[in-house]
Amino acid sequence: MNNIYDNGALMIGNVKDIIEYIKNDETLETWEYEDLLKDLEDIKDIAEIVMINYDNPMGYEINYWKHDDIIIEVI
């Protein structure tokens, strides 16, 4: 996955790309995302694709897919 998708409630993309996006986006307040960045850093070595639900009333929720979850590789 070469893009980051965000529909206002969910963000999906490569975990490393999302980390860099959050760290480098000047419109985001980093202090609001410190816990999220920590959680993403914790899974970056095992996760390929991550989906963040940041519209969750109880905080954010992270779902991720690992390399082992690939069922068809499209070239």
C-alpha positions in Angstrom: 0.0 0.0 0.0 1.6 3.2 -1.1 -1.0 5.7 0.1 -2.6 6.9 3.3 -6.4 7.0 3.2 -8.4 9.2 5.7 -12.1 9.6 5.6 -12.4 11.7 8.7 -13.0 8.8 11.1 -10.6 6.1 9.9 -7.0 6.3 8.6 -5.5 3.3 6.8 -2.1 2.8 5.3 1.4 1.4 5.8 2.3 1.8 9.5 5.7 3.4 8.9 4.1 6.0 6.4 1.4 6.9 8.9 4.0 7.4 11.7 5.9 9.8 9.4 2.8 11.5 8.3 1.7 12.2 11.9 5.2 13.3 12.9 5.6 15.7 10.0 2.2 17.2 9.5 2.4 20.8 10.7 -1.4 21.0 11.1 -1.5 18.3 13.7 -0.8 19.0 17.4 1.8 16.4 18.3 0.8 16.3 21.9 -2.6 15.0 20.9 -1.0 12.1 19.1 1.8 11.1 21.6 0.0 8.0 22.8 -1.0 7.0 19.3 2.6 7.4 18.0 3.9 5.3 20.9 1.4 2.5 20.1 2.3 2.7 16.4 6.0 2.5 17.2 5.3 -0.6 19.3 3.8 -2.5 16.4 5.8 -1.1 13.4 8.1 -4.1 13.3 5.2 -6.6 13.1 2.5 -4.7 11.2 2.4 -4.0 7.5 -0.9 -2.2 7.2 -2.7 -0.3 10.0 -6.2 1.1 10.4 -6.8 3.7 13.1 -10.4 4.5 14.2 -9.9 7.9 15.8 -13.6 8.6 15.9 -14.1 6.0 18.6 -15.9 7.6 21.7 -13.6 5.7 24.1 -10.4 6.9 22.3 -8.8 5.5 19.3 -8.7 1.8 18.1 -5.9 0.3 16.1 -6.4 -2.7 13.8 -3.4 -4.1 11.8 -2.4 -6.7 9.3 0.9 -8.6 9.3 2.8 -10.0 6.4 1.4 -13.5 7.3 -2.1 -12.2 6.6 -1.5 -11.8 2.9 -3.7 -14.2 0.9 -3.0 -13.0 -2.6 -0.1 -10.9 -3.7 -1.0 -8.6 -6.6 1.9 -7.5 -8.8 
